[in-house]
């Protein structure tokens, strides 16, 4: 359990940085505003997962260390913001690390509540992406799951790999790290080569010769 705990703290830290950077890039918020966005980004997905599973108290309520990690992430962003801003795709990096860790941790927690593997994978995905969705909504961005890049699908792939490894007797720590690495690799490749899933439908021609998406 110690490995899982430290991975969850790391994911919380990464998501707090992601949220703080996103909030600061959109406007000039005060410390409370940045901390609030970082907090929502870090615990939003896990809180939704816990509510759906009936897991109370929620993880961040039961263990205030997670709150300290959020504060540490905000402080880290404040101290090194100019450096982070100069680094390309910094937000992408920290967001990808966060979703990779939280997908696997969310899947494992769901299994502890005796749900089916299919539902566990969905709970893992929710743990990973819903904090980012809330972050995007609050910062007036189009939620990342509605953009072209592969995002939630990478989480489902990682969760599926974790379940496959675990049900075939592979060690827990190796399964967790391998599955998190798969999510990160898919994200990097998808963004680098602009890969996306097929569109739900093709544009529709109008009477004026224009197209509607």
Secondary structure, DSSP 8 states (H G I E B T S, - for coil): -HHHHHHHHHHHHHHHHHHHHHHHHHS---HHHHHHHHHHHHHHHHHHHHHHHT--S-HHHH-THHHHHHHHHHHHHHHTHHHHHHSTTHHHHHHHHHHHHHHHHHHHHHHHTT--HHHHHHHHHHHHHHHHHHHHHHTT---GGGSSS--HHHHHHHHHHHHHHHHTT--HHHHHHHHHHHHHHHHHHHHHTT-----SS--EE-TTS-EE-
